[in-house]
Amino acid sequence: MSINRIGEHHEPLSALIKNRIRQRIIDGEFLPGERLVEHKLSEEMAVSRIPIREALRSLAAEGLVNIEPHRGAFVTTLSKEDAMDMVEVRAALEGLNAKLAAQNIKSKDVDKLQKILVKGTKAIEKGDLDACKKLNSEFHNTLATIPGNTILRELVTSLRERTAIVFTANTILKVRENWLEHEQILRAVISGNAELAALLATQHVYNAAKAASEELDRQDKSS
């Protein structure tokens, strides 16, 4: 998206820049520990360094970026303990969200979620990992809107973004398993089985975290 088009949204430039950098972190384009160089980002996005700096400070407040004096900004690197703490909280909230979704889902929600699942299946068949990751976010974000609980949605979204750093190591094989789990969650939500939906959504988060941890361990051993 060009900066000229960004202006059409009538949002502060730093907020739009922040959203773009955040998405690149979530998508794994910027990896944990990677330095986010202001002048490089300003050149890429064709803006001054001022909105870049403001965006990085805002992302630091969200926990996605660390700013170190005299060194600059870096994508947050989570310890295994911190990562598991976040995963535990996110798993509980995702379970609650799925439970409430099963109690409040409407036909229009079902149609939207099913279309996302179809797109994801096609992306998996093509081996398009980037598309799968984006559709994964779209699925979860859509599911988060169904209960109509603003506080829950904000908390789940924040934790989803922060734990995305943990899940960047997931391969296309695990993404394929994710979609099968999405289908199971959706079936439980559609049927109104709130307890099963909660159980499946909670386990879904733990499964993804376990797969990412195992992949990172494998990479460490092979390096």
N, C-alpha and C positions, 0 to 999 in steps of 0.2 A: 504494500500500500504506500503510495507516495505521500509526502508530507502535505502537499496541496490538498489531496483528498481528505487527509486526516482533519484538516481545518473545517471541513464541511460538517463534522460531527458536533461542533460547538462545545467541545470539551477542552480543558486546559491541555496545552501541548505536552507538559510533563506527564500528565495522567495517561495520555495516549501512548507516549513513549514507554512509560512504565508497563502498560499492558502488553506491548510488543516484546519487551525484554522478558517479562514474566512468562509469556507463552513460549519463548525460545528456551527458557530454563526448563519449563514443564515438558517440552518436546524433546529435551535431551540435547539440544543444539549447543547449549552451554553446560558443561559438565561440572560436578561438584569440585570445588577447589580452583576452578578456572578463573583467571583474572578478567575482569570486565573493564577494558581500557576506554576511558572517556573519549579521547580524541578519535579512536578507531570507530566507536559507536556513533559519534557525531558525524563522521564522514560517511558511514554506511547509511545513516538515516537522513543525511543532508540537513542537519539542524545544528545549532550552536551547542556548546558543551554545557550551558546553563540548564536546559531542560533534561539533559542526560544526567547531570549531577543530582538534580531534584528527584528524578525517577529512581536513581540508585538509592538515595536516602530513604525514599518511601518503601522500596523493596526490602531495605534493611530492617525497617520497622515491622514488616510482615514476616521476617525471618528467612527470606529467600536469599538474601545477600548479606555478607559481612563486610564492613568497611573498617580497614585497619589504618591507623595513623601513619602517614609517610609511605604507605605501600599501595593504597587504593582499595578498590572494591573487588570482592571475590564471591563466586557462587558458594553458598553455604555448604559446608561438609558436615554431615551429621555423624556423631559417634554411634556405634551400634546400640548403646543404651538409649540415647535420645531418639534414635529411629524407632526402636521398639515401643518406647513410651508413646510416640505419636501414632504408631500403627494401632496400638491398643485402644487409644481414645477414638481414632477414626473408625475402627471396626465397630465399636459400640454405637457411634453416631450413625454410621451407614446402616446398621441393623435397625435402629430406631426409625430412620428415614424410610427404609423399605417397609417396615411395619405400618407406618402411617400412610404410605403411598397405597398399600393394599386396601386400606380402609377408605381412601378418598379418590382412587383412580377413576377417570372418566374415559369414554370411548375415544375422544380426541387425543388423549394421552397415549392410549394403547396404539393408535394408528401411528403417532409420531415415533414412539419407541420401536415399533416393528420396522418402520422404514429405516431407522438408524441401524438396526440389526442386520437388515438385508444388505445395506451398503457395506457394513463391516465384514460380512461374510464374503462379499465380492473382493474387498481389499485383501483379505487373508488369502483367497485363492490366487491373487496376483502377487502375493508376497510383499505387499506395499506396507511396510511397518510404520512409516510416517502417517499415512492415511488412517491406519488402524488406531494409532495413539490418539489422533484428533477425534476420531469417532468414539473412542472409549470415553474421552472427556465429555463429548456431546451426550452420550448415553447417560452418564452419571449426573451431568448438569440438568438434563431433562427430568430425570427421576427425582432430583432434589427439589424441583418446583412443585411436584404433585401434592405433597402434604399441605402446602400453603402456610408453613411455619417459617417465618422470615429469620428468626434467630437460629433455628436449626440449620437452615440453608446456608447462612453466613458462616457458621462454625464448620459445617461439613466442607464447604467450598475452600475455606482457608486451610484446613487440614489436608484436603485432597491436593492442593497446590504444593504444600510443604512436603508431603510424603512422595510427591512425584519425583523428587530428587532420589528417593530410595529406589524407585521402580525403573529408573532409566536403563538399567542393565537387562531388563526383560527382553527376550528374543521373540521372533515371530512364532515359535512353537508355543511359548507361554501366552502370547497374545491370542492365539487360536483357542487355547484352553479358556482364556478369559471370556471369549465370546460364547462358548458353550455354557459357562457359568452365568453370563448375562441372560441367556435364554431361559435358564432355570429360574433365575430371580424374577424375570418378567412373567413367566407362567404362574408363579406363586402369587405375584402381585395382582395379575389379571383375575385369578380365581378367588381373590379376596382372602387367601390364607396368610394372614398377617404374621403368625408365629413362624411359619416356614420361610416366608420372605425375609424376615429378620435374621433367621439362622443362616440362610444362604448368603445374604449380603455381608454378614459379619465374617463368615468363613472365606468369602471371596477376597476380602482385604488381606487376611492372614495368608491365603494361598499365594497371592501376588507378592507379598513381602518375602515369603519363604523362597519362592522361585528366584527373586532378584538377589537375595543373599547367597543362594547356592551358585548363581551365575558369577557373582563377584568373587566368590571363593575359588571357582574354577579358573577365572581369569588370573587371579593372584598366583595360583599354582603353576599356570602355564607361562607366566612372564619371567 
